[in-house]
Amino acid sequence: MSGERLTDVEIGERLRVARESAKLTQADAAAQVGVVRTTLVAIEQGKRRVQIDELQKLANIYGTSANALLRREAVHLDMIPRFRKLAENEDSGVERATRLLNDLVRAELELENALGVTRTRNYPPERPILPGDVRAQAEQDAQELRDWLGLGPGPITDIVSILDLQLGVRVYVRPLDGKVSGLFAFDESAGACILLNSNHPPERLNQTGAHEAAHLISTRRQPEVLTEDERFTSREERYANCFQRSFTMPARTVRQRFAEITAGQSHLTRRHIILLAHALHVSREAIVRRLEELKLAREGTWDWFTANGGITDDQVCQVLGELPDRKTYSARAQGAVPPRLALLAREASKKEIYSEGQLARLLHLDRHEVRVLLDGVETEESEANELVKLSP
């Protein structure tokens, strides 16, 4: 299969997707290459074979390579126009994040094609948002998902592995513009895809991951961008916001921990909040907002603490002895490549399908990050034995 030549129609379609991803019109692209627009139209429709010099020029202005356009395993996915329809997200930070998500999904699909594997989807049933109390539905749906996944009442410490390995969602954690928390998209060929901001603290990253999981549950086919200034005005966003709080902080667990920690106490203190946030792996603000929602604290409690000096890291150290080791805690969640994609990349390297440089370009990593990703591959190769061979 890999040796078959692409047809003119397939090449033309790939050129069209690459041009649209580069935000160029046919007239602009044709002018830069030195052909008339009708010629480019014919090329994109597969009615005229592109010449090699034209292909190289087009690849250059589209920011790709002729090899990438012609590689049989290459996948030409274009989710970007769907995000552009979200008028409120027309800014450069969102645009860069959208392109990155598209490129990472395309890379994972290409590795799957090269290795002849497919991703198993283990998505929960869709739960469309119903008329009535959206908060109550979100609370119920979040608890049902926890039960379905067998998570029990404990804290969520690694949302990436839950999404990636248990649900089969394509999830990536990369540095994004500060105000972009996460993106969600669904494509029939690629499935559900999520991009999270690794610059955010692990507690917030967990919350964003749960928020995007809500869109998988309720509005699967609508792309979504979660930003810092999100107002949660629509029913869909209010549902997702309630869902993430319920999923990361189940009501029964919060009530039980609250009763244990505040037993015999007369007032809610900073120490209580620090201990509760630490126990549930969420931010101090998130736990107080949840206490307010569950009527365990009066509305406005977080605002009162904020107006009276807040809750500082020094106070956390006084209670816990030291700040939580965020690097250790979030090591898996904030890795540049999620667990399954890392395995695919290592296998592609072992089989010499992709070089270190090709993997770097494909996965948007630098050489050092690729070497870390491939660390130990030679040892695995030398230890290969019939006894540990996997069944086909």
Disulfide bonds with the S-S distance in Angstrom:
none
